[in-house]
């Protein structure tokens, strides 16, 4: 297993944002992490990649305990992420942004080598025509691709995608799904938080579901989509969930 999350809990004062969550992820797979707004998904991401130190529990990455390890050290070990709200270095060009990802990633590249990696990754994500543009001038879809490119340039073994499809139109969503499949084909393991259900269900081999910080279901996309607890979490009405299941409408 490339990742083991063991009984992770994260508290903020009297608020428990993540409660006793455990799961394992096989190398090369795509894991979908879903749940209603406020379920604790991004908090769990932040515990995995070192933004937060869990209140309890452990994060094991490639056999190493990385619990509470700073984000830059996690990146050096091969764990990268994108953010729900894109965070480009606006005063730098697209190419410079991707070079930064390569310099501070797993291979700790010098500028010349990082530039070669940046050119390769920009071509992969479809940004070759934007290399000399300032990051601030990109549209939403292009900034999402830049965020992905910067993460990929760090040469990760595991990539955390936080709502990489948010704000995209249907054509852009379809194109991004193709790109994510290509990332997996490169051998990179992926965990993705996503609210576009058809997208995460079509991509993922396994799904885990959080609600109020707790893991309420996990399994194949088919199993999770038919789970009454999951449907109730999204609809907020257990009777409606049961009725729709009986009528085969969900």
Secondary structure in CASP SS format (residue, H / E / C, confidence):
PFRMAT SS
TARGET T0000
AUTHOR 0000-0000-0000
METHOD secondary structure of the structure
MODEL  1
X C 1.00
X C 1.00
X E 1.00
X E 1.00
X E 1.00
X E 1.00
X E 1.00
X E 1.00
X E 1.00
X E 1.00
X E 1.00
X E 1.00
X C 1.00
X C 1.00
X E 1.00
X E 1.00
X E 1.00
X E 1.00
X E 1.00
X E 1.00
X E 1.00
X E 1.00
X E 1.00
X E 1.00
X E 1.00
X C 1.00
X C 1.00
X C 1.00
X C 1.00
X E 1.00
X E 1.00
X E 1.00
X E 1.00
X E 1.00
X C 1.00
X C 1.00
X C 1.00
X C 1.00
X C 1.00
X C 1.00
X H 1.00
X H 1.00
X H 1.00
X H 1.00
X H 1.00
X H 1.00
X H 1.00
X H 1.00
X C 1.00
X C 1.00
X C 1.00
X C 1.00
X C 1.00
X C 1.00
X C 1.00
X E 1.00
X E 1.00
X E 1.00
X E 1.00
X E 1.00
X E 1.00
X C 1.00
X C 1.00
X E 1.00
X E 1.00
X C 1.00
X C 1.00
X C 1.00
X C 1.00
X C 1.00
X H 1.00
X H 1.00
X H 1.00
X H 1.00
X H 1.00
X H 1.00
X H 1.00
X C 1.00
X E 1.00
X E 1.00
X E 1.00
X C 1.00
X C 1.00
X C 1.00
X C 1.00
X C 1.00
X C 1.00
X C 1.00
X C 1.00
X C 1.00
X C 1.00
X C 1.00
X E 1.00
X H 1.00
X H 1.00
X H 1.00
X H 1.00
X H 1.00
X H 1.00
X H 1.00
X H 1.00
X H 1.00
X H 1.00
X C 1.00
X C 1.00
X C 1.00
X C 1.00
X C 1.00
X C 1.00
X C 1.00
X H 1.00
X H 1.00
X H 1.00
X H 1.00
X H 1.00
X H 1.00
X H 1.00
X H 1.00
X H 1.00
X H 1.00
X H 1.00
X H 1.00
X H 1.00
X H 1.00
X H 1.00
X C 1.00
X C 1.00
X H 1.00
X H 1.00
X H 1.00
X C 1.00
X C 1.00
X C 1.00
X E 1.00
X H 1.00
X H 1.00
X H 1.00
X C 1.00
X C 1.00
X H 1.00
X H 1.00
X H 1.00
X H 1.00
X H 1.00
X H 1.00
X H 1.00
X H 1.00
X H 1.00
X H 1.00
X H 1.00
X H 1.00
X H 1.00
X H 1.00
X C 1.00
X C 1.00
X C 1.00
X C 1.00
X E 1.00
X E 1.00
X E 1.00
X E 1.00
X E 1.00
X C 1.00
X C 1.00
X C 1.00
X C 1.00
X C 1.00
X C 1.00
X C 1.00
X H 1.00
X H 1.00
X H 1.00
X H 1.00
X H 1.00
X H 1.00
X H 1.00
X H 1.00
X H 1.00
X H 1.00
X H 1.00
X H 1.00
X H 1.00
X H 1.00
X H 1.00
X H 1.00
X C 1.00
X C 1.00
X C 1.00
X E 1.00
X E 1.00
X E 1.00
X E 1.00
X E 1.00
X C 1.00
X C 1.00
X C 1.00
X H 1.00
X H 1.00
X H 1.00
X H 1.00
X H 1.00
X H 1.00
X H 1.00
X C 1.00
X C 1.00
X E 1.00
X E 1.00
X E 1.00
X E 1.00
X E 1.00
X E 1.00
X C 1.00
X C 1.00
X E 1.00
X E 1.00
X E 1.00
X E 1.00
X E 1.00
X E 1.00
X C 1.00
X H 1.00
X H 1.00
X H 1.00
X H 1.00
X H 1.00
X C 1.00
X C 1.00
X H 1.00
X H 1.00
X H 1.00
X H 1.00
X H 1.00
X H 1.00
X H 1.00
X H 1.00
X C 1.00
X C 1.00
X H 1.00
X H 1.00
X H 1.00
X H 1.00
X H 1.00
X H 1.00
X H 1.00
X H 1.00
X H 1.00
X C 1.00
X C 1.00
X C 1.00
X C 1.00
END
